[in-house]
Amino acid sequence: MNHDSKVGISKRSVMLGAVTGIAALAAPAFSATTAEKRLPGREEAVDDLRGKRALVTGASRGIGAGIALALAARGADVVITYLQSTDKAAAVVKAIEQKGRRGFAIQADSGDPAAVRRSVAETVQRLGGLDILVNNVGISRSGPLEAMDVNVINDVLNVNTRAAVLASQAAIPHLTSGGRIITIGSCLAERVPYPGLTVYSMSKSALLAFTRGLARELGPRNITVNLIQPGPIDTDQNPSNGDWADGNRRLTALGRYGNPADIGAAVTFLASPAAQFMTGSVVTVDAGFNA
C-alpha cells in the first residue's frame, strides 16, 4: 500500500467519524424505556384481538380447536363449525367461554355449498359481524389415483378447496378495513414425499393460487389474505404415533411433530395488527419438512 492510499483512507475515516458523530447527536438515545413506548406492552399484546369476531371452520378438534382457543385467548369472540362431533364442539365452546369470550358452534357440512354459506351468515348474526375468517376445515384421503373413486376425489376437492372459496366469498361482504382471511393448507402442497397423496396435495396446492389471487382483489380494501401450511401436527387425523409418524419425523429438520397450538400462534399473528403489512403470503409451519 502506498502513502497516498493511506492518506486517502485516513481522510475518509475522519469524515466517516464526523458523520457518525453528527448522527449520534441527532438521533434520540434508544433505551428500554423507548422500546416500551414503541412496542406493544405485554398486556396489550395479550388482548390485541379484543373485540374481533372470528369464524373457524372445522374446529371441534385438532388444529381447528387449537386455532379457536388461541384466538379467544387473545380476546376474540369465536364461532366454530363442526360436522358430527357435537360433544367435542361443545367442549371447545366451553373453553372459549372460560376465557371470557363469546363462543358458538354451528353444525355444517363443508362439502355442502349451502351449509358453508349458512355458517357465515349465522356467524354474522350471532356475533354482530365478522372480522376474521379462518378456513381450516379439511379431510385426508390417500391412495393411488388410478384406483380412487370419483366420489372420493370430489369429497377431497369440495372440502379442502371449494369450501375455502365459498366461505371467503360469503364472508367478503361482511369484512371491513383490517379484515382477515387466513386459510390452512398443508406443507404437502409443495412437497409430495410419498405416493398416494396426489389428490390431497392437489387440493391443498390450489390454495396457494387462491390466496395470492384473492389478496390482489382485496388489497385495495385493506383486507389481508394469507395461507398457513402446517407440517406434521399431532392430531386425530395425523397422530404422532401413527403409521406415518416415524417417516414424517425423519423428513423434518427438527425431528418431531408439532401441536395445534403451534398453528394457533401463527394464526393469531396473522390476525393481529402486527401482520397488517402481510398479504398474499405463505407461512410454512412444518419443523423444516420442506426445507
N, C-alpha and C positions, 0 to 999 in steps of 0.2 A: 504493500500500500504506500503511495507517495504522500508527500507532505500536504499537497493541495487537497487530496481527498480527505485527509484528517481534519484539515481546517473546515472543509465543507460539512463534514459530519458534526463538528463541534458547533458550527453556527446553527445548523438545523436543530441540534439538541437544545441550544439556548432558546431558540424560537418556540420549539415544542413545549419546553418547560414554562415559558411565559404564558403561552396559550392555555396550558393546563392549569396554571395558577389563576388566570382570569376566570376560567370556567368554574374552578373550585369556589372562588369568591362569589360568583353569580348564582351558583346552584345552591338551593337550600340543603342543609345537612339532613341526611336520611337516618332516622333513628327508629327504635322500636315504637316510639310514640307516633312517628309519622306513618309507619306501616299500619298501626292500629287504626289511624284515621282513614287511610286509603282503602284498606281491605275490610271486607265484612267481618264483624265480630263473631265470636263463637255462637252466641245466642241467635244472632241474625241469620247465620248460615243454617242453623237447625230449622228455622222457620221460613226459609226463603221461598217456600211454595204455599205459605199460608194464604187461604182464600182462593186457591186454584181448584178447579174441578176437573177430575180425570176419569177417563174410561179405559179400563184394561181388559182386553178380550182374552178369553180362555184362562181365567185366573183363579180357579178353585184350588189349584195345587201347583207344585213345581215352580218354574221360572215366573209364571204369571202371578202366583201368590206372593213370591218374593218381591216382585215389582210393586204390586199393590201396597204391601206393607211398607216398603221403602218410601213410596210417595206419601203415604199417611204420616209416616214418621217425620217428614219434612213439612207437614202442615196441610197437605191437600185432602180434599174430600174425594172419595174414590168409589166408583161403581165398577163391579166386575161382571163378566158374563161366564156362564158355565153351560155344559151340555147335560150331564146326568148326575154329577156329584153334588147333590143338594146339601148333604151334611158337611162336606168339605167347604163348599161355598159359604155356608152359614158360619163356619168356624173362621174363615178369612174375614167376613164382615164383622164378626165379634171382635177380632183382633184389631181391625181398623177403628172400631168404636172405642176400644180400650185405650187407643192413642189420642182420644178426644176429638176424632174426626167423624164425619158422616160417612156411612158405608151402606151400600145396597148391592144385591145380587140379582141378576136378570138371567133367566133361563133362555138360551138362544142357541140354535144350531147354526154354526158359522158356515156350513155348507149350503144354507138356505138364504138367498138374497133378501127375501122379505124379513127374515129374522134378524139379519145383520142391520138393515136399515131401522127396524123397530128398536133394536137395542140402543142405537144412537139417539133416536127420538125420545125414548124413555129415560135415558140418562139426562138429557137436557131438561126434561120435565121434572125429574126428581131433584136435580141439583140446581136448577135455575139457569143453566148454561153449560158451556164446555170450553175448557182451556187446553187440555192435554188429551190427546188420543194415543194410546199405546196398542198397536196392532201386534199382539203377542200370540194369538191362537195358532196352533199348528199341529199337524199329525205326521207320523212317520210310517211309511210303508216301504219295505225293501224287497228286492227280488230281481231276477233278470228281466229285462224289458220284453223279450220275446214271449215270456210266459205270463206277463202281467195283464190281468183283465182290464178292459176299458173302464169299468166302473171304479176300480181301484185308482186308476190314473186320474179319472175325473174327481174322485174324492180328494186326492192329494192336491191337485191344482185348485179346486174350489175352496178348500180350507186354507191352504198355505199361501195362495196368491190372490185369488179373486176376492176373498173376504177382506183382505187389507185394502184392496182397491175400492170396494163398495163402502166399507166403513169410513174410509177417508173421504169419499165422495159425499157421503151423508153428513160428515162432520164439518166439512169446509164452510157451509153457510153459517155455522154457529161460532166459528173461530174468529177472534178479532186480533188486532195487532198484538204480537207477543205470543200468539198461539203456537202449539207444538204438535207435530205428528211424528211419532217415534215408532219404527217398525222393528220387530225382532226377526232377524233372518237366521243364518247359520254359516259357520266357517266353511261348511261343505259346499257353499255356493261357489267358492273359488278354488277349492281343492277336493278332489274325489279320490281318496286313498284306497277305497275298497270297491270291488264290483257289487252290483245290486243297488246302487244308490242313484242311478241315472235320473229317475223321475223326481225323487225327493230333491236332489241337488238342483235340478232344473227349476223346480217350483220356488226354490229359495234364491237362485241367481236372478230370476225375474225381478225380485225386489230391489236389486241394485239399480236397474234402469228406471223402475217405478219411482224410487226415492229421488234420483237425480232429476228426472223429468218434472216431478211434482214440485221439487224445490225451486225450479225455474219459474213455474207457474205462480207459486205463492210468495216468492221472494218480494215482489213489489208491495205485498200487503203485510210485510214483516211477520210472516208465519214461517217457521222453520220446519224442515222435513229431514230427518236423519234416520240412519239404519244402524242397528247394533247386530253384530254377528258373533253369537256365543260359540265357544268351543265345547269340549266335554263338560257338562254340568250335571251334578249328581241329582237326578230326578227319577220319578217312577218310569219315565219314558226312556231314560238312559242312565241306569243305576251304576254307581262306581264299582259294584261287584257283579255286573252283568257279563254276558258272553263276550262283548266287545271291549270291555273296560281295560284290560291289560294292553291290548293293541292301541287303544286311544291314548293311554298314558304314555306309551313309548313314542308316540308321534308328537307329543308336546315337548316344549323346551323345559318346562318346569317339572314335568314328570308326575303330574297329579291332576285330579278333577277339581273343578270349581264348584261353587254352590250358588243357589238362586240369588243370594244377597250380593254376589259379585255383579250380576246383571242389573239388579236393582240399583246399585250405586251408579252404574253407567247411565241408566235411565234418568235418575234424579239429577245427575249433572246436566244432561242434555235438556231436561225440562226447566232447569234453573236459569236465572239471569246471567250466570257465568258463561253460558253457552250461546248467548244471543248472536254471536258472530259466526256460528257454525250452521251451515245448511247444505244439503246435498252430500253430507259426509257419511263415511262408513267407519264405524268404530268396532274394531275386532277385539273381542274379549275372550281369548282362547288359550291362554297359557303358552303361547308360541306355537300352536298347532299348525298355523300357516306360515310360520317364519321361514 
